[in-house]
Amino acid sequence: MNSQDQAQEPDPTHPGVSKDVNIGEKPALRHRQDSQGPQRVSVVDISPHDDQNTMASELQGESETQNTPKIKNRRLRRMKFPTERSSLWSSKQAPQGLKLKTTRILYTTDEQVRDALFEFLVFIVFLGLTSLITLTVRSPYMFYFNDTTKKLFVTRSLVVAPSLTNCFENILIVSDWWDYLIYNFLITLHGDMTELDEDEDEKVTSVTGSDPIENLRARRFMHENLLLGPPRLRQIRVHKQSCYMSWYFDTCYDDYSQGAEERAETHKGSPYRTMGEVEATPFWTLLAYYSSGGYTVDLTYDKDINLQKINELKNINWLDRSSRLCMVEFNLFNENTDIFQSVKLMAEIPASGVVIPQARLQTVKQYSFFTDPDPKMTVLYLVWYIMIVYYTILEINEIRLSGLKMHFKSFLNILEGFLLTICYLALVYNVWHTIEVKSITSKAQKKEVYQSIDVLCFSNIIYVNMMAVLAFLVWIKLFKFISLNKTLVEWTTTLGRCSKDLAGFSLMFGIVFVIYARLGLLLFGSNHPDFYSLVISMLTMIRMILGDFRYNLIQESDRVIGPIYFITYILLVFFILLNIFLAIIMESYSSVKSGTDIHGTQLASFVYRKLTGAVYWIYCRICKTQSKLVRAQLARVKPFRAKTARPSATAKKADVDVTTVEFEEPVRRRNMTAAETIYFNAIPRDVKNKKMFRVNQRITLLEEVLEKLVTNIDDMTKSLERVYGASTF
């Protein structure tokens, strides 16, 4: 096999070979066809100019001037470039003009600056569109909608008796829950609910017959919100003998779990329905994770009927020792803001017998990308997805060039692939959201039963979190363009240098952190609200580092161990570990600051040259335009004729062309030579380039003058020879 059939390795002695190809640009791989066979090989082409750009961006903390050639040779031997690919993404030559993507933008040459500025401007447009679109997933009215509903059903207290009030937040036992439903919930719900009369209903239907929401024959809450079906009561229970039973109890009921859940067909007339039948989703509470349907009771739009049903459930002890969760749930729609709201008022009943009240409010926008009534937002969505397709094509081309495995070894490529995946998932969600909203409104129009929007709310939470991560990662991608400044490069290099040290420090810090969190849970968990669980204890440890703690409660929990626990934690974490963390970063920054030689970029000079060139071009265009205007005005001006008593024939002929001094006819002199006669004659009319004609006349006249001068000098020389003799000269 000839030497041409093998991949050529870069010469380590070449001045353009970089020390680390991962810092700068990736070397371009050019494929060529061997003349002796069809095998395709890869030739590594590393130009000296590209290598200088690579070395300019690399930061070294230690002095390696003596061992640099050896290090280069060893690294170049370890470099493995693909010579042949048999995968799906290879075996074809890359298109001309397609460049590999770099992990850091360099600004050392005009070409790199030009490409970087173009990429940066395109990314800025994508960043702005992404920021605007991610903000549309939340409406500012969502907070006020949830806050108003919470004040109505959760925080507001109603007077039951002259010295007795009822509030959702003050529920402690099961009887308080029943009293809240009777004396607070029903009054708040039905007291502000209005029913449309038949005449008004027909009028609204005739005026807004195209909107299915307006055609729903249901009640309006607070005059502006539509109740999507009547409310519903739901209970989740555990079966008997689910825990160890002692001699003084005949039955035992454990905490809720899927294994201990009761799934009988009915409970005192209430049927059991699975999570799929009630169209519910799993949810967390303070004590457990519920992924079940439960026993349901459907209420109505009539206050008296609902009051009668709730009193019957209270009298038959619908909630007993086996109950672990009871909730009342209903859904609202506000057509002014186009927002759906899901309201769940829950009473969690632990095995201890008390009641823990909890409220869960969720809001969802009605419109998606495809149904947004604002045409401006539609245009933004369209342009945004066009740019997503553009970036997708770039990623596919990059995979074709570098291969699938090599492509995703870079963190930047992984980040961009993840961003594109989120964008396409957002498109899928918006399609599903449009279909689901139409399904909910059509069901609410046909059936006067509870309409669940739990699946829509759960999917919307995932979608909103996904868009939040998208906005965060898009802004993180800006770090790719920060190499335009030396300080920014030093900052990113410092983080890369101290990453290993920070990993070891994090392990040590995590051990101390978990130890103190578990210790606080065991010491103060039964009395202190900031240590009642392991997760809360860990969050409390973080708050103590930032200075947010309640020392008096720690001291009240244990007057001896409490102060010792607090002092040792502050000394060990705040004064020792935190200063070690800062020392690691400062040491890396000092080494980067003192041991690197970062060359200046060409970005400022490139931009300056382009701006000055643009200003000069504009200035020239303006001057050229003004010059044309002046010439046009001079062409329209009539030639000036001097008023004299008796103008001579020569003066009359000289006034024929007075637009410019250059073509003025001079005064004729006597005894002129042939060249002078030609020069002082008028320019013939058939001459097109009068200026060139006049120049030729001047040159001819100048040649004649020079000939006369040479002749005169010869005559003077001969005269002197005759007078003084030839020997003198």
C-alpha positions in Angstrom: 0.0 0.0 0.0 1.4 3.4 -0.9 1.9 6.1 1.5 -0.8 8.1 -0.1 -3.4 5.5 0.9 -2.8 6.1 4.6 -4.0 9.0 6.7 -1.2 11.6 6.9 -0.3 12.7 10.4 0.5 16.3 11.2 4.2 17.1 11.6 4.9 17.7 15.3 7.8 20.0 14.4 5.5 22.2 12.3 5.1 25.7 13.9 1.4 25.6 13.3 0.6 22.4 15.3 -1.5 23.2 18.4 -1.0 21.8 21.8 -4.6 21.0 22.4 -7.1 20.6 19.6 -10.0 20.6 22.0 -9.5 24.3 23.0 -9.5 25.8 19.5 -11.3 24.9 16.3 -11.6 21.3 15.3 -9.2 20.4 12.4 -11.0 20.2 9.2 -11.1 16.7 7.6 -10.8 16.7 3.9 -11.7 13.6 2.0 -10.0 12.7 -1.2 -10.3 9.8 -3.6 -7.2 7.6 -4.1 -6.1 7.2 -7.7 -5.4 3.5 -7.3 -8.7 2.4 -5.6 -12.1 3.5 -4.5 -11.1 3.6 -0.8 -11.7 7.0 0.8 -9.2 8.3 3.3 -9.1 11.3 5.6 -6.3 13.8 5.5 -5.7 16.1 8.4 -5.0 19.6 7.4 -3.9 21.9 10.2 -2.8 25.2 8.9 -0.4 27.4 10.8 -2.9 30.2 10.9 -5.6 28.1 12.5 -3.1 26.7 15.0 -2.2 30.2 16.2 -5.8 30.9 16.7 -6.1 27.7 18.8 -3.1 28.5 20.9 -4.4 32.0 21.5 -7.5 30.6 23.2 -5.7 27.9 25.3 -4.8 28.8 28.8 -1.9 27.1 30.6 -1.2 27.7 34.3 2.3 26.1 34.5 5.4 27.0 32.5 5.9 24.3 29.8 8.4 26.1 27.7 11.1 23.3 28.0 8.8 20.3 27.6 6.6 21.7 24.9 8.0 19.7 21.9 7.8 16.4 23.8 4.2 17.1 25.0 3.2 18.0 21.4 4.6 14.7 20.1 2.9 12.6 22.7 -0.4 14.4 22.2 -0.2 14.1 18.5 0.5 10.4 18.8 -2.6 10.0 20.9 -4.8 11.9 18.4 -7.0 9.4 16.5 -8.7 10.7 13.4 -11.3 8.6 11.6 -10.0 7.2 8.4 -13.1 5.3 7.3 -16.7 5.2 8.4 -19.2 2.5 7.7 -22.0 3.9 9.8 -25.3 5.4 8.6 -24.0 9.0 8.8 -20.8 8.6 6.8 -19.4 7.3 3.5 -20.2 10.5 1.6 -18.0 13.4 1.0 -19.0 16.6 2.9 -20.3 19.5 0.8 -17.9 22.3 0.0 -18.1 25.3 2.2 -19.5 23.4 5.2 -17.4 23.9 8.3 -17.2 22.0 11.5 -18.7 23.7 14.6 -16.3 24.9 17.3 -16.8 24.7 21.0 -15.6 28.3 21.4 -15.8 31.2 19.0 -12.4 32.7 18.1 -11.9 36.2 16.9 -8.3 36.1 15.7 -8.7 36.5 12.0 -11.1 38.5 9.8 -12.7 35.3 8.5 -13.4 34.0 11.9 -14.7 37.3 13.1 -17.0 37.5 10.0 -18.4 34.0 10.6 -18.7 34.5 14.4 -20.6 37.8 14.0 -23.0 36.1 11.5 -23.6 33.2 13.8 -23.9 35.5 16.8 -26.5 37.7 15.1 -28.6 34.7 14.1 -28.4 33.3 17.6 -29.5 36.7 19.1 -32.6 36.6 16.9 -33.3 33.0 18.0 -32.7 34.0 21.7 -35.1 36.9 21.4 -37.8 34.8 19.8 -37.3 32.1 22.4 -37.6 34.5 25.3 -40.8 36.0 24.0 -42.4 32.7 23.3 -41.5 31.2 26.6 -43.1 34.1 28.4 -46.4 33.4 26.6 -46.9 30.1 28.4 -47.8 32.1 31.6 -50.4 34.8 31.7 -50.1 37.6 34.3 -53.8 37.1 35.1 -53.1 33.5 36.4 -51.7 34.8 39.6 -54.6 37.1 40.3 -57.0 34.4 39.4 -55.5 31.8 41.8 -55.0 34.4 44.5 -58.7 35.6 44.4 -60.0 32.0 44.4 -57.7 31.1 47.3 -58.9 34.1 49.3 -62.5 33.2 48.7 -62.3 29.5 49.6 -59.2 29.1 51.8 -58.4 32.2 53.8 -61.8 33.9 54.2 -63.6 33.2 57.5 -67.4 33.2 57.7 -69.4 33.7 60.9 -71.3 30.6 61.9 -72.5 31.8 65.3 -72.0 35.0 67.3 -68.8 33.8 68.7 -67.8 31.1 66.1 -66.2 31.5 62.7 -65.4 28.9 60.1 -62.3 28.9 57.8 -60.6 26.3 55.7 -57.2 27.0 57.2 -58.5 26.3 60.7 -59.8 22.8 60.1 -58.5 20.4 62.7 -60.9 17.5 62.9 -63.4 15.7 60.6 -66.4 17.6 62.0 -64.7 20.9 61.1 -64.4 19.7 57.5 -68.2 19.0 57.4 -68.9 22.4 58.9 -66.7 24.1 56.3 -68.6 22.4 53.5 -71.9 23.4 54.9 -71.3 26.9 56.3 -68.5 28.2 54.1 -68.0 26.3 50.8 -71.7 26.1 49.7 -72.4 29.7 50.7 -69.3 31.0 48.8 -70.0 28.9 45.8 -73.8 29.4 45.4 -73.9 32.8 46.9 -72.0 34.2 43.9 -73.4 31.9 41.3 -76.0 33.2 38.8 -78.1 31.2 36.4 -78.8 32.6 32.9 -82.5 33.1 32.2 -83.9 31.6 29.1 -84.3 34.9 27.3 -80.8 35.9 28.2 -79.5 32.5 27.2 -81.1 32.8 23.8 -79.8 36.3 23.4 -76.2 35.3 24.2 -76.4 32.2 22.0 -77.6 34.3 19.0 -75.0 36.9 19.5 -72.0 34.6 20.1 -73.2 31.4 18.6 -69.7 30.6 17.2 -68.1 30.3 20.6 -69.0 26.9 22.3 -68.1 28.2 25.7 -70.9 30.8 25.6 -73.4 28.1 24.6 -72.8 26.1 27.7 -76.0 25.8 29.8 -74.3 26.1 33.1 -73.9 28.6 36.0 -71.6 31.5 36.2 -69.4 32.0 39.3 -68.5 35.6 40.3 -70.4 36.8 37.1 -67.3 36.3 35.0 -66.3 32.6 35.5 -68.0 29.6 34.0 -68.4 26.5 36.1 -67.5 23.5 34.0 -69.8 21.0 35.5 -71.0 20.7 39.1 -68.5 20.1 42.0 -67.5 16.6 43.1 -66.6 14.9 46.4 -63.9 12.2 46.3 -62.6 10.0 49.1 -59.6 7.6 49.3 -59.6 4.9 51.9 -57.5 2.1 53.4 -58.8 -1.3 54.3 -59.1 -2.8 57.7 -56.4 -4.8 59.4 -53.7 -3.0 57.4 -51.4 -2.7 60.4 -50.5 -4.4 63.7 -53.4 -4.6 66.2 -52.9 -4.6 70.0 -55.3 -5.9 72.6 -57.2 -2.6 73.3 -58.2 -2.0 69.6 -60.5 -4.2 67.6 -59.4 -2.9 64.2 -56.3 -1.1 62.9 -55.8 1.3 59.9 -52.4 2.0 58.5 -51.2 5.1 56.6 -52.0 5.3 52.9 -50.2 3.2 50.4 -51.2 1.4 47.3 -51.0 -1.9 49.0 -53.2 -0.7 51.9 -55.8 1.0 49.7 -59.4 -0.1 49.9 -61.0 -0.9 46.5 -64.4 -2.3 47.3 -67.2 -1.7 44.7 -69.1 0.7 46.9 -68.8 2.5 50.2 -72.2 3.5 51.8 -73.8 4.1 48.4 -70.7 5.7 46.7 -69.2 3.7 43.8 -65.5 3.2 43.6 -63.9 4.5 40.4 -60.3 4.1 39.2 -58.0 6.9 38.3 -58.7 6.5 34.6 -62.5 6.5 35.1 -62.4 9.8 37.1 -59.8 11.2 34.6 -57.5 12.1 37.5 -53.7 12.3 37.8 -51.4 11.3 40.6 -50.5 14.0 43.1 -48.4 14.7 46.2 -49.6 15.8 49.6 -47.8 16.6 52.8 -47.9 13.0 53.9 -48.3 10.6 50.9 -48.4 10.2 47.2 -51.9 9.3 45.9 -52.3 7.6 42.5 -55.9 6.3 42.8 -59.4 7.4 41.9 -61.5 6.7 45.0 -65.2 6.8 46.0 -67.0 9.8 44.4 -70.2 11.7 45.0 -71.4 14.1 42.3 -73.0 17.4 43.5 -75.4 19.6 41.5 -75.9 23.2 40.6 -78.6 23.6 43.2 -77.6 24.7 46.7 -80.5 23.0 48.5 -79.8 19.6 46.9 -76.1 19.9 47.6 -76.8 20.8 51.3 -79.1 17.8 51.6 -76.4 15.5 50.1 -73.7 16.7 52.4 -75.9 16.4 55.5 -76.7 12.8 54.5 -73.0 12.0 54.1 -72.3 13.5 57.5 -75.0 11.6 59.2 -74.0 8.2 57.8 -70.4 8.8 58.8 -69.1 8.8 55.2 -65.7 9.7 56.6 -64.5 7.2 59.3 -61.3 5.7 60.6 -60.5 4.2 57.2 -60.6 7.5 55.4 -57.2 9.0 54.5 -58.2 11.8 52.0 -61.3 13.7 51.2 -61.5 16.5 48.6 -64.0 18.7 46.9 -63.0 19.6 43.4 -64.5 21.9 40.7 -63.2 23.7 37.5 -63.7 27.2 36.3 -63.2 29.0 33.0 -62.8 32.7 32.6 -63.6 33.8 29.1 -62.2 37.3 29.5 -58.7 36.0 30.1 -59.1 32.6 28.3 -57.9 30.7 31.4 -59.0 27.3 32.8 -58.7 26.8 36.5 -58.7 23.6 38.6 -59.6 23.9 42.3 -59.1 21.1 44.8 -59.8 21.6 48.5 -58.3 18.6 50.3 -58.6 17.3 53.9 -55.9 14.8 54.5 -56.6 12.5 57.4 -53.4 10.8 58.8 -53.5 7.8 61.1 -53.2 10.1 64.1 -56.8 11.2 63.6 -56.4 14.9 62.9 -57.1 16.7 59.6 -54.5 18.6 57.5 -56.2 21.1 55.2 -54.5 21.7 51.8 -55.5 23.6 48.7 -54.4 22.9 45.2 -55.0 25.5 42.4 -53.8 25.2 38.8 -54.4 27.4 35.8 -54.1 26.6 32.1 -54.3 28.9 29.0 -57.0 28.0 26.5 -55.1 28.9 23.4 -52.0 27.2 22.0 -49.6 28.1 19.2 -52.2 27.3 16.5 -55.2 28.9 18.1 -53.7 32.2 19.4 -56.0 35.0 18.2 -53.1 37.5 18.1 -51.6 37.6 14.6 -48.3 38.9 15.9 -47.8 35.9 18.1 -48.6 33.6 15.1 -45.9 35.3 13.1 -43.4 34.8 16.0 -44.3 31.1 16.3 -43.8 30.7 12.6 -40.4 32.4 12.4 -39.3 30.6 15.6 -40.0 27.2 14.1 -38.3 28.2 10.8 -35.2 28.9 12.8 -35.5 25.6 14.6 -35.6 23.8 11.2 -32.5 25.8 10.2 -30.6 24.7 13.3 -31.8 21.2 12.8 -30.3 21.1 9.3 -27.0 22.5 10.7 -26.9 19.7 13.3 -27.6 17.0 10.7 -24.7 18.3 8.5 -22.4 18.4 11.6 -23.3 14.8 12.3 -22.6 13.8 8.7 -19.1 15.5 8.9 -17.9 14.3 12.3 -19.9 11.1 12.9 -22.5 10.4 15.6 -20.2 9.4 18.4 -17.7 12.1 17.8 -20.4 14.7 17.5 -22.0 14.0 20.9 -18.7 13.9 22.8 -18.9 17.7 22.9 -21.0 19.3 25.6 -22.1 22.0 23.3 -23.4 19.5 20.8 -25.3 17.7 23.5 -26.8 21.0 24.6 -28.0 21.9 21.2 -29.5 18.5 20.6 -31.4 18.7 23.8 -32.7 22.2 22.9 -34.0 21.0 19.6 -35.7 18.0 21.2 -37.5 20.3 23.6 -38.6 22.6 20.7 -40.2 19.7 18.9 -41.8 18.3 22.0 -43.3 21.8 22.5 -44.8 21.5 19.0 -46.3 18.1 19.8 -47.8 19.4 23.1 -49.5 22.4 21.3 -51.1 20.0 18.8 -52.4 17.8 21.7 -53.4 20.9 23.7 -55.6 22.2 20.9 -57.4 18.8 20.5 -57.8 18.4 24.3 -59.4 21.8 24.8 -61.9 21.2 22.0 -62.8 17.8 23.6 -63.3 19.4 27.1 -65.6 22.2 25.8 -67.6 19.8 23.7 -68.2 17.5 26.6 -69.1 20.3 28.9 -71.6 21.5 26.3 -73.3 18.1 26.0 -73.2 16.7 29.6 -74.0 18.5 32.8 -71.5 16.5 34.9 -68.1 17.2 36.4 -65.6 17.8 33.7 -62.1 16.9 34.8 -59.1 18.9 33.4 -56.5 17.1 35.6 -54.8 15.6 32.6 -54.6 19.0 30.9 -53.2 20.7 34.0 -50.7 17.9 34.6 -49.5 18.1 31.0 -49.3 21.9 31.1 -47.1 21.7 34.2 -44.6 19.5 32.3 -44.8 21.8 29.3 -44.2 25.0 31.4 -41.2 23.4 33.1 -39.9 22.2 29.8 -40.1 25.8 28.3 -38.5 27.2 31.4 -35.5 24.8 31.0 -35.4 25.8 27.3 -35.2 29.5 28.1 -32.5 28.8 30.7 -30.3 26.6 28.3 -30.6 29.1 25.4 -29.2 31.8 27.6 -26.5 29.5 28.8 -25.4 29.0 25.2 -24.3 32.6 25.2 -21.1 31.5 26.9 -20.0 30.2 23.5 -19.4 33.7 22.3 -17.7 35.2 25.4 -14.1 34.7 24.1 -14.1 38.2 22.7 -12.7 39.5 26.0 -9.7 38.3 28.0 -11.4 38.6 31.4 -14.3 36.4 30.2 -11.9 33.8 28.9 -10.1 33.8 32.2 -13.3 33.3 34.1 -14.4 30.3 32.1 -10.9 28.8 32.2 -10.8 29.2 35.9 -14.0 27.2 36.3 -12.5 24.5 34.1 -9.3 24.4 36.0 -10.8 24.1 39.4 -13.6 21.6 38.4 -11.7 18.6 39.8 -10.9 20.3 43.0 -14.5 21.4 43.4 -15.7 17.9 42.8 -13.6 16.6 45.7 -14.7 19.5 47.9 -18.3 18.9 47.1 -18.0 15.3 48.3 -16.5 16.4 51.6 -19.1 19.2 52.0 -22.0 16.8 51.1 -20.9 14.4 53.9 -20.8 17.2 56.5 -24.1 18.6 55.2 -26.0 15.2 55.4 -24.6 14.5 58.8 -25.8 17.7 60.3 -29.2 17.4 58.5 -29.8 13.9 59.9 -28.6 15.1 63.3 -31.0 18.0 63.3 -33.8 15.7 62.3 -33.2 13.3 65.2 -32.6 16.1 67.8 -35.3 18.6 66.9 -37.7 16.9 64.4 -40.5 16.5 66.9 -40.6 20.1 68.0 -38.9 22.3 65.4 -40.9 22.9 62.2 -37.7 23.3 60.2 -36.5 19.7 61.0 -39.6 17.6 60.8 -38.3 15.7 57.7 -34.9 15.0 56.0 -35.6 17.2 53.0 -36.7 20.1 55.2 -33.7 19.6 57.4 -31.3 19.8 54.4 -33.1 23.0 53.2 -32.7 24.4 56.7 -28.9 23.7 56.5 -28.7 25.8 53.3 -30.7 28.6 54.9 -28.4 28.6 57.9 -25.4 29.1 55.6 -27.1 32.2 54.2 -27.9 33.5 57.7 -31.7 32.6 57.7 -32.4 30.5 60.8 -34.5 30.6 64.0 -32.1 30.0 66.8 -34.7 30.5 69.5 -36.6 27.4 68.4 -33.4 25.3 68.3 -32.7 26.4 71.9 -36.2 25.7 73.0 -36.0 22.2 71.6 -32.9 21.3 73.6 -31.2 23.9 75.8 -28.0 21.9 76.0 -27.5 20.2 72.7 -29.2 23.0 70.7 -26.5 25.7 71.2 -23.7 23.1 70.7 -25.3 21.9 67.4 -25.6 25.5 66.1 -22.1 26.7 67.1 -20.3 23.7 65.7 -22.2 23.9 62.4 -21.4 27.6 62.0 -17.7 27.1 62.8 -17.3 24.1 60.5 -19.4 25.0 57.5 -19.5 28.8 57.5 -15.9 29.6 58.7 -13.9 26.6 57.4 -15.6 24.9 54.4 -16.9 28.1 52.8 -13.4 29.7 53.0 -11.9 26.5 51.5 -14.3 26.8 48.6 -13.2 30.4 48.0 -9.6 29.5 48.3 -9.9 26.8 45.6 -11.4 29.3 43.1 -8.9 32.0 44.0 -5.9 29.7 43.6 -7.1 28.6 40.1 -7.8 32.2 39.1 -4.4 33.4 40.2 -2.6 30.6 38.2 -4.7 31.5 35.2 -4.1 35.2 35.6 -0.3 34.9 35.9 0.6 31.9 33.7 -1.3 32.6 30.5 -0.6 34.7 27.5 -3.9 35.5 25.8 -3.5 37.5 22.6 -5.9 40.2 21.7 -8.8 39.6 19.4 -9.4 41.1 16.0 -13.1 41.8 16.8 -12.7 45.5 17.6 -10.4 46.3 14.7 -12.6 44.4 12.3 -15.7 46.2 13.5 -13.8 49.5 13.3 -12.7 48.9 9.8 -16.1 47.9 8.6 -17.7 51.0 10.3 -15.2 53.4 8.9 -15.5 51.8 5.5 -19.3 52.2 5.6 -19.0 55.8 6.8 -16.5 56.6 4.0 -18.7 54.9 1.4 -21.7 57.0 2.6 -19.6 60.1 2.5 -18.4 59.4 -1.0 -21.9 58.8 -2.2 -23.1 62.0 -0.7 -20.2 64.0 -2.2 -20.7 62.4 -5.6 -24.4 63.2 -5.5 -23.6 66.8 -4.5 -21.0 67.1 -7.3 -23.5 65.9 -9.9 -26.0 68.5 -8.6 -23.4 71.3 -8.9 -22.5 70.2 -12.4 -26.1 70.1 -13.4 -26.7 73.5 -12.1 -23.6 74.9 -13.9 -24.7 73.3 -17.1 -28.1 75.1 -16.8 -26.4 78.5 -16.1 -26.0 80.8 -19.2 -22.4 81.8 -20.0 -21.4 85.3 -18.7 -20.5 87.9 -21.2 -18.6 91.0 -20.1 -20.1 94.4 -21.1 -17.4 96.4 -22.9 -17.7 99.4 -25.1 -16.0 97.8 -28.1 -15.3 94.1 -27.7 -12.7 92.7 -30.0 -13.0 89.7 -32.2 -10.7 87.7 -30.0 -12.7 88.5 -26.8 -16.0 87.5 -28.6 -14.4 84.2 -29.6 -13.1 83.6 -26.0 -16.6 84.0 -24.6 -17.9 81.0 -26.5 -17.0 78.6 -23.6 -16.7 80.1 -20.2 -18.1 77.3 -18.1 -14.6 76.3 -16.9 -11.3 78.2 -16.8 -9.5 75.1 -18.2 -11.1 75.5 -21.7 -11.0 79.3 -21.9 -9.4 80.5 -25.2 -6.2 82.5 -24.4 -5.2 85.7 -26.2 -3.5 85.2 -29.5 0.2 86.4 -29.7 2.3 87.4 -32.7 5.3 85.5 -34.1 4.1 82.1 -32.7 5.6 78.8 -33.7 3.7 75.9 -35.2 3.1 74.2 -31.8 2.0 77.4 -30.3 -0.3 78.1 -33.1 -1.9 74.6 -32.7 -2.2 75.1 -29.0 -3.8 78.5 -29.1 -6.2 77.5 -31.8 -9.8 76.7 -30.8 -10.7 73.0 -30.1 -12.5 71.5 -33.0 -16.1 70.7 -32.4 -15.8 67.0 -33.5 -13.4 66.3 -30.6 -15.2 64.3 -27.9 -12.6 64.3 -25.1 -11.7 68.0 -25.0 -9.6 67.6 -21.8 -7.4 64.9 -23.3 -7.0 66.9 -26.5 -5.8 69.9 -24.5 -3.3 67.8 -22.6 -1.8 66.5 -25.8 -1.5 70.1 -27.1 0.3 71.0 -23.9 2.7 68.1 -24.1 3.5 69.0 -27.7 4.2 72.6 -26.7 6.4 71.4 -23.8 8.5 69.2 -26.1 9.1 72.2 -28.4 10.2 74.4 -25.5 12.6 71.7 -24.3 14.1 71.4 -27.8 14.7 75.1 -27.9 16.3 75.0 -24.5 18.7 72.2 -25.5 19.6 74.1 -28.7 20.3 77.3 -26.8 22.5 75.3 -24.3 24.5 73.9 -27.2 25.0 77.3 -28.8 26.2 78.7 -25.5 28.6 75.9 -25.0 30.1 76.4 -28.5 30.5 80.1 -27.9 32.4 79.5 -24.6 34.7 77.0 -26.4 35.6 79.6 -28.9 36.3 82.2 -26.3 38.2 80.2 -23.7 39.3 77.3 -25.7 38.3 73.6 -25.7 40.8 72.6 -23.0 39.0 74.5 -20.4 35.9 72.3 -20.8 
